[in-house]
Amino acid sequence: MSGSVPEAVSSAPSAPPAPRSRGLTVVAGLLAAAVVAVLGNVVVALLARAAGASGDFAPLHLSAYGPLTVFGVVLGATGWAVVRRVAKNPAGLLRWLVPVLVVVSFGPDLSLLGGGTPGSGPLAVAALMVMHVVVAVVAVAAYRRVLPLPVR
């Protein structure tokens, strides 16, 4: 039967989907990255303690590394956004910049060796360094998705 309601509904032009807010997508992606990175660091801390790292080592407590993990994800996103906006070849720059910054971030951890920080043995410090790598891997994966690099 021509002109019936189902036919009219199915032949009506569909409205375009509502545009997704780019800012909301970025915030949600960074929030997800922060959560995954914190959970990854929880696993690293638990494994380090199970392997013999001292429970007295404050940097292996969630209250210490949790906020720093979130800060690292946000700071990294800021740097990523700046590089993708101003660099002539952002992918090439980030390909060497990210590993260099991760290695530089090991400096404060290494300075804890032999210091007066309770429980700062090699295993505990190595765990902190692994945490930096966890944050970098998770964050870069998120940045690639929510802050994709332009093709130039």
VOLUM-558127 format. One record per residue: residue number from 1; z, x negated, y of N, C-alpha, C in turn. Coordinates in steps of 0.001 Angstrom, whole numbers, padded with zeros to 6 digits. Example, Ala and Ser with C-alpha at 12.3 -4.5 7.8 and 13.67 -1.06 7.14 Angstrom:
+------+---------+---------+---------+---------+---------+---------+---------+---------+---------+
: resi :     n.Z :     n.X :     n.Y :    ca.Z :    ca.X :    ca.Y :     c.Z :     c.X :     c.Y :
+------+---------+---------+---------+---------+---------+---------+---------+---------+---------+
:    1 :  007800 : -013190 : -005690 :  007800 : -012300 : -004500 :  007800 : -013200 : -003300 :
:    2 :  007080 : -012850 : -002250 :  007140 : -013670 : -001060 :  007870 : -012900 :  000030 :
+------+---------+---------+---------+---------+---------+---------+---------+---------+---------+
//
This chain:
+------+---------+---------+---------+---------+---------+---------+---------+---------+---------+
: resi :     n.Z :     n.X :     n.Y :    ca.Z :    ca.X :    ca.Y :     c.Z :     c.X :     c.Y :
+------+---------+---------+---------+---------+---------+---------+---------+---------+---------+
:    1 :  000000 : -000839 : -001169 :  000000 :  000000 :  000000 :  000000 : -000885 :  001234 :
:    2 : -001051 : -000797 :  001999 : -001207 : -001624 :  003176 : -000253 : -001153 :  004271 :
:    3 :  000343 : -002123 :  004961 :  001235 : -001780 :  006058 :  002666 : -001546 :  005618 :
:    4 :  002998 : -001789 :  004359 :  004371 : -001594 :  003902 :  005274 : -002664 :  004507 :
:    5 :  006550 : -002416 :  004457 :  007517 : -003329 :  005059 :  007462 : -004709 :  004413 :
:    6 :  007488 : -004822 :  003069 :  007446 : -006165 :  002494 :  006201 : -006944 :  002906 :
:    7 :  005052 : -006267 :  002969 :  003819 : -006940 :  003360 :  003896 : -007384 :  004820 :
:    8 :  004447 : -006563 :  005651 :  004557 : -006895 :  007072 :  005494 : -008077 :  007271 :
:    9 :  006570 : -008109 :  006486 :  007530 : -009203 :  006621 :  006909 : -010499 :  006131 :
:   10 :  006195 : -010440 :  005005 :  005653 : -011667 :  004455 :  004490 : -012202 :  005271 :
:   11 :  003785 : -011342 :  005986 :  002646 : -011824 :  006763 :  003010 : -012143 :  008205 :
:   12 :  004242 : -011855 :  008590 :  004671 : -012160 :  009957 :  004767 : -013672 :  010113 :
:   13 :  004372 : -014165 :  011275 :  004476 : -015616 :  011471 :  005950 : -016028 :  011437 :
:   14 :  006220 : -017119 :  010722 :  007612 : -017559 :  010632 :  007961 : -018381 :  011862 :
:   15 :  009195 : -018254 :  012255 :  009676 : -019006 :  013404 :  009834 : -020462 :  012988 :
:   16 :  009560 : -021378 :  013880 :  009757 : -022783 :  013523 :  011241 : -023046 :  013287 :
:   17 :  011537 : -023984 :  012396 :  012950 : -024269 :  012157 :  013617 : -024798 :  013423 :
:   18 :  014872 : -024480 :  013561 :  015619 : -024944 :  014737 :  015662 : -026464 :  014711 :
:   19 :  015399 : -027106 :  015835 :  015415 : -028569 :  015855 :  016833 : -029078 :  015616 :
:   20 :  016917 : -030117 :  014783 :  018226 : -030723 :  014535 :  018588 : -031621 :  015704 :
:   21 :  019813 : -031606 :  016024 :  020283 : -032456 :  017104 :  020319 : -033905 :  016611 :
:   22 :  019588 : -034776 :  017277 :  019534 : -036194 :  016892 :  020916 : -036828 :  017006 :
:   23 :  021617 : -036494 :  018068 :  022954 : -037064 :  018257 :  023907 : -036663 :  017154 :
:   24 :  023834 : -035404 :  016742 :  024694 : -034930 :  015668 :  024363 : -035628 :  014356 :
:   25 :  023091 : -035865 :  014115 :  022673 : -036569 :  012905 :  023223 : -037989 :  012888 :
:   26 :  023151 : -038665 :  014023 :  023658 : -040032 :  014115 :  025171 : -040049 :  013909 :
:   27 :  025873 : -039158 :  014576 :  027342 : -039116 :  014442 :  027742 : -038814 :  012995 :
:   28 :  027074 : -037846 :  012387 :  027386 : -037511 :  010992 :  027100 : -038692 :  010067 :
:   29 :  025999 : -039392 :  010307 :  025671 : -040560 :  009488 :  026681 : -041675 :  009647 :
:   30 :  027117 : -041908 :  010877 :  028111 : -042955 :  011107 :  029470 : -042573 :  010542 :
:   31 :  029817 : -041300 :  010641 :  031069 : -040835 :  010042 :  031035 : -041014 :  008531 :
:   32 :  029920 : -040639 :  007919 :  029778 : -040817 :  006469 :  029856 : -042296 :  006101 :
:   33 :  029217 : -043148 :  006881 :  029263 : -044584 :  006610 :  030692 : -045110 :  006716 :
:   34 :  031419 : -044661 :  007722 :  032800 : -045110 :  007891 :  033660 : -044684 :  006704 :
:   35 :  033485 : -043458 :  006258 :  034263 : -042969 :  005113 :  033928 : -043771 :  003863 :
:   36 :  032646 : -043976 :  003591 :  032238 : -044723 :  002398 :  032722 : -046168 :  002483 :
:   37 :  032619 : -046775 :  003666 :  033078 : -048151 :  003826 :  034590 : -048261 :  003631 :
:   38 :  035345 : -047317 :  004163 :  036805 : -047342 :  003963 :  037122 : -047186 :  002473 :
:   39 :  036452 : -046257 :  001809 :  036689 : -046080 :  000368 :  036317 : -047340 : -000411 :
:   40 :  035228 : -047981 : -000034 :  034863 : -049240 : -000684 :  035926 : -050300 : -000467 :
:   41 :  036468 : -050350 :  000734 :  037511 : -051329 :  001020 :  038825 : -050996 :  000322 :
:   42 :  039085 : -049720 :  000096 :  040260 : -049338 : -000702 :  040123 : -049925 : -002103 :
:   43 :  038936 : -049805 : -002677 :  038693 : -050349 : -004021 :  038879 : -051858 : -004020 :
:   44 :  038340 : -052537 : -003021 :  038486 : -053997 : -002933 :  039963 : -054372 : -002846 :
:   45 :  040713 : -053688 : -002005 :  042143 : -053998 : -001840 :  042910 : -053757 : -003145 :
:   46 :  042611 : -052647 : -003809 :  043295 : -052359 : -005082 :  042955 : -053400 : -006142 :
:   47 :  041689 : -053783 : -006213 :  041289 : -054811 : -007178 :  041941 : -056155 : -006854 :
:   48 :  042034 : -056484 : -005584 :  042662 : -057750 : -005187 :  044138 : -057760 : -005573 :
:   49 :  044813 : -056664 : -005334 :  046237 : -056590 : -005721 :  046382 : -056640 : -007237 :
:   50 :  045502 : -055944 : -007945 :  045557 : -055960 : -009412 :  045296 : -057366 : -009958 :
:   51 :  044505 : -058153 : -009228 :  044187 : -059513 : -009657 :  045254 : -060518 : -009224 :
:   52 :  046245 : -060058 : -008445 :  047346 : -060934 : -008087 :  047555 : -061203 : -006613 :
:   53 :  046766 : -060606 : -005748 :  047003 : -060787 : -004311 :  048344 : -060156 : -003951 :
:   54 :  049022 : -060776 : -003035 :  050350 : -060325 : -002650 :  050315 : -058985 : -001917 :
:   55 :  051242 : -058110 : -002291 :  051412 : -056852 : -001583 :  051988 : -057050 : -000197 :
:   56 :  052498 : -058252 :  000067 :  053045 : -058573 :  001392 :  051950 : -058868 :  002406 :
:   57 :  050730 : -059023 :  001951 :  049632 : -059384 :  002849 :  049182 : -058138 :  003595 :
:   58 :  049642 : -057988 :  004827 :  049414 : -056779 :  005627 :  047935 : -056409 :  005800 :
:   59 :  047024 : -057371 :  005956 :  045618 : -056980 :  006132 :  045015 : -056232 :  004932 :
:   60 :  045662 : -056270 :  003784 :  045167 : -055523 :  002630 :  045800 : -054136 :  002524 :
:   61 :  046434 : -053686 :  003584 :  046987 : -052338 :  003631 :  046029 : -051439 :  004418 :
:   62 :  045854 : -050216 :  003945 :  044931 : -049271 :  004566 :  045181 : -049119 :  006067 :
:   63 :  046445 : -049149 :  006459 :  046763 : -048989 :  007884 :  046197 : -050132 :  008727 :
:   64 :  045927 : -051257 :  008118 :  045344 : -052390 :  008849 :  043820 : -052365 :  008785 :
:   65 :  043259 : -052244 :  007579 :  041804 : -052358 :  007473 :  041064 : -051054 :  007733 :
:   66 :  041718 : -049910 :  007623 :  041045 : -048632 :  007870 :  040473 : -048532 :  009278 :
:   67 :  041315 : -048668 :  010304 :  040783 : -048594 :  011673 :  039771 : -049700 :  011977 :
:   68 :  039985 : -050899 :  011426 :  039050 : -051990 :  011675 :  037702 : -051727 :  011000 :
:   69 :  037720 : -051064 :  009865 :  036473 : -050705 :  009192 :  035680 : -049727 :  010044 :
:   70 :  036348 : -048709 :  010545 :  035683 : -047720 :  011403 :  035156 : -048410 :  012663 :
:   71 :  035962 : -049277 :  013252 :  035544 : -050019 :  014445 :  034307 : -050857 :  014135 :
:   72 :  034284 : -051501 :  012973 :  033132 : -052318 :  012588 :  031865 : -051502 :  012444 :
:   73 :  031969 : -050310 :  011856 :  030795 : -049439 :  011708 :  030275 : -049019 :  013086 :
:   74 :  031168 : -048651 :  013984 :  030759 : -048204 :  015321 :  030209 : -049373 :  016136 :
:   75 :  030864 : -050511 :  016091 :  030388 : -051689 :  016826 :  029021 : -052128 :  016300 :
:   76 :  028871 : -052123 :  014990 :  027585 : -052482 :  014401 :  026487 : -051525 :  014818 :
:   77 :  026798 : -050232 :  014867 :  025805 : -049236 :  015290 :  025386 : -049464 :  016734 :
:   78 :  026330 : -049851 :  017559 :  026018 : -050137 :  018961 :  025060 : -051324 :  019049 :
:   79 :  025369 : -052384 :  018334 :  024493 : -053548 :  018323 :  023125 : -053233 :  017746 :
:   80 :  023099 : -052474 :  016667 :  021841 : -052064 :  016032 :  020981 : -051275 :  017023 :
:   81 :  021617 : -050342 :  017740 :  020888 : -049513 :  018704 :  020320 : -050363 :  019842 :
:   82 :  021091 : -051333 :  020300 :  020603 : -052204 :  021377 :  019418 : -053028 :  020881 :
:   83 :  019546 : -053610 :  019709 :  018462 : -054440 :  019168 :  017208 : -053608 :  018956 :
:   84 :  017357 : -052418 :  018393 :  016158 : -051604 :  018133 :  015484 : -051152 :  019426 :
:   85 :  016229 : -051109 :  020517 :  015661 : -050681 :  021791 :  014998 : -051829 :  022553 :
:   86 :  015584 : -053028 :  022514 :  015104 : -054096 :  023391 :  014296 : -055188 :  022689 :
:   87 :  014466 : -055362 :  021399 :  013778 : -056467 :  020717 :  012314 : -056136 :  020477 :
:   88 :  011488 : -057149 :  020599 :  010065 : -056962 :  020305 :  009851 : -056741 :  018807 :
:   89 :  010657 : -057404 :  018005 :  010578 : -057266 :  016549 :  011993 : -057016 :  016021 :
:   90 :  012497 : -055772 :  016146 :  013888 : -055517 :  015761 :  014164 : -055796 :  014289 :
:   91 :  013239 : -055479 :  013410 :  013469 : -055723 :  011978 :  013617 : -057210 :  011704 :
:   92 :  012746 : -058008 :  012326 :  012828 : -059453 :  012131 :  014122 : -060033 :  012673 :
:   93 :  014528 : -059567 :  013836 :  015772 : -060050 :  014439 :  016980 : -059649 :  013586 :
:   94 :  017025 : -058403 :  013174 :  018171 : -057934 :  012385 :  018216 : -058580 :  011004 :
:   95 :  017066 : -058984 :  010476 :  017008 : -059608 :  009151 :  017832 : -060889 :  009102 :
:   96 :  017896 : -061624 :  010223 :  018729 : -062824 :  010227 :  020036 : -062605 :  010978 :
:   97 :  020056 : -061696 :  011952 :  021250 : -061482 :  012760 :  022402 : -060882 :  011951 :
:   98 :  022113 : -059897 :  011118 :  023186 : -059246 :  010350 :  023911 : -060250 :  009450 :
:   99 :  023193 : -061026 :  008615 :  023928 : -061996 :  007779 :  024703 : -063033 :  008590 :
:  100 :  024118 : -063474 :  009689 :  024818 : -064461 :  010524 :  026110 : -063869 :  011063 :
:  101 :  026065 : -062641 :  011549 :  027281 : -062011 :  012080 :  028324 : -061772 :  010999 :
:  102 :  027893 : -061444 :  009798 :  028856 : -061270 :  008704 :  029544 : -062602 :  008412 :
:  103 :  028781 : -063679 :  008333 :  029379 : -064994 :  008074 :  030320 : -065386 :  009211 :
:  104 :  029928 : -065134 :  010448 :  030804 : -065442 :  011593 :  032096 : -064623 :  011501 :
:  105 :  031988 : -063389 :  011002 :  033178 : -062530 :  010892 :  034188 : -063061 :  009875 :
:  106 :  033756 : -063996 :  009028 :  034693 : -064592 :  008069 :  035674 : -065548 :  008750 :
:  107 :  035355 : -066005 :  009944 :  036195 : -066986 :  010638 :  037662 : -066586 :  010763 :
:  108 :  037955 : -065410 :  011296 :  039362 : -065013 :  011398 :  040056 : -064916 :  010034 :
:  109 :  039302 : -064502 :  009016 :  039899 : -064427 :  007678 :  040241 : -065829 :  007180 :
:  110 :  039308 : -066752 :  007328 :  039538 : -068122 :  006870 :  040686 : -068788 :  007624 :
:  111 :  040890 : -068378 :  008878 :  041983 : -068973 :  009653 :  043356 : -068574 :  009106 :
:  112 :  043386 : -067547 :  008266 :  044656 : -067124 :  007672 :  045094 : -068045 :  006535 :
:  113 :  044158 : -068789 :  005969 :  044509 : -069711 :  004887 :  045420 : -070804 :  005417 :
:  114 :  046500 : -071021 :  004721 :  047411 : -072084 :  005114 :  048251 : -071757 :  006330 :
:  115 :  048076 : -070572 :  006876 :  048856 : -070184 :  008049 :  050200 : -069608 :  007632 :
:  116 :  050875 : -069050 :  008587 :  052191 : -068504 :  008325 :  052194 : -067039 :  007942 :
:  117 :  051018 : -066461 :  007696 :  050947 : -065052 :  007341 :  051411 : -064867 :  005902 :
:  118 :  052428 : -064029 :  005678 :  052923 : -063817 :  004320 :  051832 : -063301 :  003378 :
:  119 :  051717 : -063954 :  002227 :  050794 : -063507 :  001190 :  049352 : -063893 :  001416 :
:  120 :  049093 : -064775 :  002380 :  047700 : -065095 :  002724 :  047116 : -066181 :  001838 :
:  121 :  047111 : -065913 :  000549 :  046527 : -066860 : -000395 :  045018 : -066705 : -000466 :
:  122 :  044378 : -067591 : -001215 :  042918 : -067564 : -001321 :  042362 : -066235 : -001839 :
:  123 :  043034 : -065613 : -002786 :  042561 : -064341 : -003328 :  042591 : -063243 : -002260 :
:  124 :  043662 : -063179 : -001510 :  043791 : -062159 : -000462 :  042746 : -062366 :  000626 :
:  125 :  042525 : -063605 :  001026 :  041539 : -063913 :  002064 :  040128 : -063624 :  001548 :
:  126 :  039866 : -063972 :  000290 :  038552 : -063675 : -000294 :  038315 : -062160 : -000310 :
:  127 :  039368 : -061394 : -000591 :  039235 : -059928 : -000588 :  038857 : -059429 :  000804 :
:  128 :  039464 : -059999 :  001842 :  039104 : -059604 :  003205 :  037639 : -059914 :  003494 :
:  129 :  037170 : -061048 :  003020 :  035777 : -061427 :  003244 :  034832 : -060476 :  002509 :
:  130 :  035220 : -060083 :  001309 :  034417 : -059109 :  000559 :  034384 : -057780 :  001323 :
:  131 :  035494 : -057416 :  001938 :  035540 : -056175 :  002725 :  034515 : -056211 :  003862 :
:  132 :  034337 : -057359 :  004487 :  033343 : -057474 :  005559 :  031946 : -057209 :  005005 :
:  133 :  031678 : -057725 :  003823 :  030369 : -057513 :  003197 :  030189 : -056035 :  002844 :
:  134 :  031238 : -055409 :  002326 :  031170 : -053976 :  001995 :  030809 : -053166 :  003239 :
:  135 :  031488 : -053429 :  004328 :  031216 : -052691 :  005569 :  029776 : -052927 :  006013 :
:  136 :  029318 : -054160 :  005965 :  027955 : -054471 :  006408 :  026915 : -053768 :  005543 :
:  137 :  027089 : -053796 :  004241 :  026108 : -053173 :  003343 :  026052 : -051668 :  003567 :
:  138 :  027209 : -051033 :  003617 :  027257 : -049580 :  003820 :  026708 : -049214 :  005194 :
:  139 :  027115 : -049950 :  006202 :  026699 : -049632 :  007571 :  025196 : -049811 :  007755 :
:  140 :  024642 : -050907 :  007271 :  023212 : -051135 :  007434 :  022410 : -050043 :  006729 :
:  141 :  022858 : -049635 :  005551 :  022171 : -048537 :  004860 :  022187 : -047263 :  005707 :
:  142 :  023312 : -046991 :  006345 :  023409 : -045802 :  007208 :  022559 : -045960 :  008462 :
:  143 :  022595 : -047140 :  009077 :  021811 : -047354 :  010290 :  020321 : -047171 :  010016 :
:  144 :  019859 : -047674 :  008875 :  018443 : -047535 :  008530 :  018038 : -046069 :  008431 :
:  145 :  018978 : -045242 :  008025 :  018678 : -043809 :  007866 :  018768 : -043041 :  009180 :
:  146 :  019841 : -043284 :  009948 :  020053 : -042469 :  011155 :  019576 : -043136 :  012439 :
:  147 :  019367 : -044437 :  012398 :  018845 : -045191 :  013536 :  017672 : -046052 :  013059 :
:  148 :  016622 : -045399 :  012562 :  015520 : -046180 :  011970 :  014866 : -047106 :  012986 :
:  149 :  014388 : -048219 :  012467 :  013735 : -049196 :  013335 :  012314 : -048756 :  013640 :
:  150 :  011903 : -048955 :  014889 :  010528 : -048592 :  015242 :  009544 : -049560 :  014592 :
:  151 :  008368 : -049051 :  014299 :  007307 : -049893 :  013762 :  006505 : -050393 :  014947 :
:  152 :  006483 : -051681 :  015126 :  005776 : -052263 :  016287 :  004772 : -053268 :  015817 :
+------+---------+---------+---------+---------+---------+---------+---------+---------+---------+
//
